[in-house]
């Protein structure tokens, strides 16, 4: 098991690593991309594989990426707000509770106009 220094974090780290060995793990980042880790295949609507080039990719959720299906950071420029919330206890949920983005910056307040 991996030593992390935090109570319970050692078990969570091992669980995530074991999940990744079995297949893909998807982590939704608050108001940002879906992070896809592990063994996966991405296909186009016609069934042709889309080369990812790595084992961890960020998938666009905002619809503004010029590199779809991959994220190019457009969510930050457009003020994208995701519907719903990440599960409590997840890295994304912890950032949401702390009021920071996936990049560690404070969240922007939504315009009330």
C-alpha positions in Angstrom: 0.0 0.0 0.0 1.1 3.5 -0.7 1.9 5.7 2.3 0.1 9.1 2.2 0.4 10.5 5.7 -3.3 11.1 6.1 -5.8 8.9 7.9 -7.8 6.9 5.4 -6.0 8.4 2.4 -3.8 5.3 2.2 -6.8 3.0 1.6 -8.5 5.5 -0.8 -5.2 5.7 -2.9 -5.0 1.9 -3.0 -8.7 1.6 -4.0 -8.3 4.1 -6.8 -5.2 2.4 -8.1 -7.0 -1.0 -8.1 -10.0 0.5 -9.9 -7.7 1.9 -12.6 -6.0 -1.5 -13.1 -9.5 -2.9 -13.9 -10.4 -0.2 -16.4 -11.1 3.5 -16.6 -11.8 6.0 -13.8 -13.7 9.2 -14.5 -13.4 12.2 -12.2 -15.6 15.2 -12.9 -13.9 18.4 -12.0 -16.1 21.2 -10.7 -17.0 23.6 -13.6 -14.3 21.9 -15.7 -13.5 18.7 -17.6 -14.0 15.1 -17.0 -10.6 13.5 -16.2 -10.4 10.0 -17.7 -7.6 7.7 -16.3 -6.8 4.1 -17.0 -7.4 1.8 -19.9 -10.0 3.2 -22.3 -10.9 3.6 -25.9 -12.5 6.8 -27.2 -14.5 6.4 -30.4 -16.0 8.9 -32.9 -19.8 8.7 -33.7 -18.8 6.5 -36.7 -17.0 4.0 -34.4 -13.5 4.9 -35.5 -11.0 5.2 -32.6 -9.9 8.7 -31.5 -6.3 8.6 -30.6 -5.8 9.9 -27.0 -2.0 9.6 -27.0 -1.9 9.0 -23.2 -3.5 7.1 -20.3 -5.0 10.3 -18.7 -7.0 12.8 -20.7 -9.4 15.7 -19.9 -12.7 15.5 -21.8 -14.6 18.7 -22.6 -17.9 19.2 -20.8 -18.5 22.9 -21.7 -18.9 22.3 -25.5 -16.5 25.2 -26.4 -13.3 23.2 -26.9 -11.6 23.6 -30.3 -10.1 20.1 -29.7 -13.2 18.1 -28.9 -13.6 15.6 -27.4 -10.6 16.8 -25.4 -10.6 19.9 -23.1 -8.6 22.9 -24.2 -9.4 25.1 -21.1 -12.3 26.9 -22.8 -14.5 26.3 -19.7 -12.4 28.8 -17.7 -12.6 31.5 -20.4 -16.4 31.0 -21.0 -17.4 30.8 -17.3 -18.8 27.3 -17.7 -20.8 26.1 -14.7 -21.5 22.3 -14.4 -24.9 21.1 -13.3 -24.9 19.0 -10.1 -22.1 18.3 -7.7 -19.2 16.0 -7.4 -19.6 13.3 -4.8 -18.5 14.2 -1.3 -15.0 13.0 -0.4 -13.8 12.9 -4.0 -10.9 15.2 -5.0 -13.3 17.3 -7.1 -15.8 17.4 -4.3 -13.1 18.6 -1.9 -12.2 21.4 -4.2 -15.8 22.4 -4.6 -16.2 22.5 -0.8 -13.1 24.7 -0.6 -14.4 27.0 -3.4 -11.5 26.4 -5.8 -11.4 25.3 -9.4 -9.5 22.3 -10.8 -6.5 24.6 -11.3 -6.6 25.6 -7.6 -7.9 29.2 -8.3 -10.9 30.6 -6.4 -14.2 30.0 -8.1 -15.7 33.0 -10.0 -19.1 34.2 -8.9 -21.8 33.6 -11.5 -23.2 36.9 -13.0 -26.7 37.5 -11.6 -27.9 39.4 -14.7 
